[in-house]
Amino acid sequence: MLVQDPATLVRSGADPGATAPPTQGSMPVQAKIDVAGMNFFYGDNHVLHDVTVKMAPNQVTALIGPSGCGKSTFLRSLNRMNDIVPGTRVVGSVCIDNKDIYDSSVDVVNLRRRVGMVFQKSNPFPKSIFENVAYGLRINRMTTSRAELGGRVEASLKSAALWDEVKDRLHTSALALSGGQQQRLCIARALAVEPDILLMDEPASALDPIATQRIEELIYQLKARYTIIIVTHNMQQAARVSDVTGFFWLGRLVECDRTDKIFTAPREKLTEDYVTGRFG
């Protein structure tokens, strides 16, 4: 039985949450997301401890770790979805494009447009397929004509690899779609408002293997245009879709590095124990 205290990891060597600046070949890459010394609290409950990590643009970062270790809380902190819970607070900095998103001057509505979110359970609106995708475009007044709106809806559905399956029934209920199609519709809805970053909280956990494969293929395609952070309990999925993997344990980011290194030669013993199935 594993009894290693994560606090020991902090004392024993390098900061377990720290990562080197992203690189591309031998050249440093400006981080899209730069989190430094971030602590998160639900009231008096200290949930995330000194998380420090940099995430490069146009990469997929997978967050792994046991249930309740802080992965989803960290994910939601990147577009301030946790703000809707009373008594939450953040100490430290969470910067996107060199701007601290917790600064008082930040427009949270605009932030959530730029940092889209796809949840574990697909949540299409009880509207038509077309209106699901058009919803964000309408409320943000991002189109000026019906023709432009239709074009943006089509482009978003194509980006989510769903257009060919629904183009002849755009005005039928989204609730009639299969589970995998509903999840891709939710991705299309998030992409319609032109985000820079896409957060995905276990997007395939409720789907069958074929639908899961479609979502994973889609993630691989989308990283050419978006920075993607995905929470997953499926380590095989993390290995398949991500460029970088971060391992959370008891509210601490123990290690974050290239996915191949995390799964073959992790720096921390705790990471090795988790990815080899000794606990979790």
Stockholm file with secondary structure:
# STOCKHOLM 1.0

chainA/1-280         MLVQDPATLVRSGADPGATAPPTQGSMPVQAKIDVAGMNFFYGDNHVLHDVTVKMAPNQVTALIGPSGCGKSTFLRSLNRMNDIVPGTRVVGSVCIDNKDIYDSSVDVVNLRRRVGMVFQKSNPFPKSIFENVAYGLRINRMTTSRAELGGRVEASLKSAALWDEVKDRLHTSALALSGGQQQRLCIARALAVEPDILLMDEPASALDPIATQRIEELIYQLKARYTIIIVTHNMQQAARVSDVTGFFWLGRLVECDRTDKIFTAPREKLTEDYVTGRFG
#=GR chainA/1-280 SS CCCCCHHHHHHHSSCTTCCCCCEETTEECCCSEEEEEEEEEETTEEEEEEEEEEECTTCEEEEECSTTSSHHHHHHHTTTGGGGSTTEEEEEEEEETTEETTSTTCCHHHHHHHEEEECSSCCCCSSBHHHHHHHHHHHTTCCSSHHHHHHHHHHHHHHTTCHHHHTTCTTSBGGGSCHHHHHHHHHHHHHHTCCSEEEEESTTTTSCHHHHHHHHHHHHHHTTTSEEEEECSCHHHHHHHCSEEEEEETTEEEEEEEHHHHHHSCSSHHHHHHHTTSCC
#=GC SS_cons         CCCCCHHHHHHHSSCTTCCCCCEETTEECCCSEEEEEEEEEETTEEEEEEEEEEECTTCEEEEECSTTSSHHHHHHHTTTGGGGSTTEEEEEEEEETTEETTSTTCCHHHHHHHEEEECSSCCCCSSBHHHHHHHHHHHTTCCSSHHHHHHHHHHHHHHTTCHHHHTTCTTSBGGGSCHHHHHHHHHHHHHHTCCSEEEEESTTTTSCHHHHHHHHHHHHHHTTTSEEEEECSCHHHHHHHCSEEEEEETTEEEEEEEHHHHHHSCSSHHHHHHHTTSCC
//
